[in-house]
Amino acid sequence: MKNKKILIIVVVLILICLLSGLGYYFIKKRQEPIKQSEKKAQITQIYENLVSNPIYKFSLTLDDKNNMIVSIKNDKANIDMLTEGEHLTKIVKDNNTYLLVHPREKYYIYQNNELELAKITSSLEKIKEKDYKKGKEEINDTKYTYEEFENYNSMMLKYAEDITEENSKTRFYFNKENKLEYIKTIWNDKEELLKVDLTYEVEDTLFDIPENFKQG
């Protein structure tokens, strides 16, 4: 009887050790960066789609006073920005950029300037070769899967003086349907969470200068 008890205790201890070892293995495995060459990140696939089919509307919203909507249609762009309530729009067409200042109903022309055409893709391009980690997090009572990239902060909406590549990381959050819904930048003890909306229809009227605007 005594030997039987000892045997049961030994078996239980062995099982505990095995389960602990497996738990440690899976936790460590989950924390190890995933190489893009082994499994391409979902956000990298989105980047490649935007480059190969440049017709999309990509909006980032921090709050009701800070947001940006980037609308691209081939060689034209409309970047509509609200920064602390100040409304500006950049329209790219005919190789030029037109800056619209809404409070004054004026626009300014920057000739031979098309940099804004790559507003989103140039930011996402930086992560296509980066390793990443996967995890889960709850935002507004909904669970999301995220992809996390260290030493990266190019999707921020507001400028922060104390952020560097070395002290920052960015998470891209996907819902159950694998739709991108949030982007969070984390640095030091701070974070910026942006609501994302990505669609693939763009109206041609977005690239027209409003009739009531005068050249400044």
Secondary structure, DSSP 4 states (H G I P E B T S, - for coil): -HHHHHHHHHHHHHHHHHHHHHHHHHHHHHHSPBPTTTS--HHHHHHHHHHHS-EEEEEEEEETTEEEEEEEETTEEEEEEEETTEEEEEEEETTEEEEEEGGGTEEEEETT--GGGGTTHHHHHTTTT--BEEEEEEETTEEEEEEEEES--TT-SS--TT--STTEEEEEEE-TT--EEEEEEEETTEEEEEEEEEES---GGGGSPPTT-EE-
